[in-house]
Amino acid sequence: MIRALIVDDELHARKELAKLLEKTGQFELVGQCANAVEAVKAINSQRPDVVFLDIQMPVIDGFEMLSMIDREIMPHVVFVTAYDEYAIRAFEEKTLDYLLKPVHPERLAKTVEKLLEHLISDTTRDYDTAPLTRIPCIKGGNIKLIPAEVVEYAYSDPSGVHVVVAGEAFFTDLTLKALEERTALLRCHRQALVNIDAIDQVSLQEGGGAEIRTHGGQTIPVSRRNLREFKKALGI
């Protein structure tokens, strides 16, 4: 069975597509999401083989959502939309297929054939996603979109991943790897990334590590493993 996730802000559209997928007998539906933030969380946890993704959604559209996913767990992508104007861009980004609403069973059958071929051949899913310009974070039950360039640093702990802006930490469902790949944040530790522009000074330590002090007064470790590449990025 093909593990599938549906992402669409319209409940009716999600239900209709779920029925069509069920009728093919080829899919195990692992979730239905109403927005990109829910979808990123579901992809990280459920690891679907394919995501049927609406393009026009409030706040974060389908194209931007793809930039928030780790390359290593990127599912195949089938765009499902009422507008054909996005077709060229969709295929430029190497998405698997592009379905127009309302989706017809005959057209979906062709998508299934294509998907099965790709899964059998284990074709890579390295989409040409754009840089991540906004980071969706959760604070007090609200979704806050933080421009990537204002982030001082990001870190992970047992509760998840957090980005720090002006001394305030915000939780995000994005992984550190996705932030490293799609933003200018620099890896300094297995559990931390830093904005180079936020660095005030770097103190080298005995044993091969270092410690960063930011302009905001925060201290961030630099591990021995990351020190060489970190110094290279700083030009030292």
SULURUR-V952989 format. One record per helix or strand of 2 or more residues. SS is the DSSP state (2 for helix, 1 for strand). FROM is the first residue (numbers start at 1). LEN is the number of residues. If there is no record, write none. Layout:
# SULURUR-V952989
((SS FROM LEN) (SS FROM LEN))
This chain:
# SULURUR-V952989
((1 2 6) (2 11 14) (1 27 7) (2 36 11) (1 50 4) (2 62 5) (2 71 3) (1 76 6) (2 84 9) (1 97 4) (2 105 17) (1 134 6) (1 142 6) (2 148 3) (1 153 5) (1 160 6) (1 168 5) (2 176 7) (1 186 4) (1 192 3) (2 196 3) (1 199 6) (1 210 5) (1 219 4) (2 224 11))
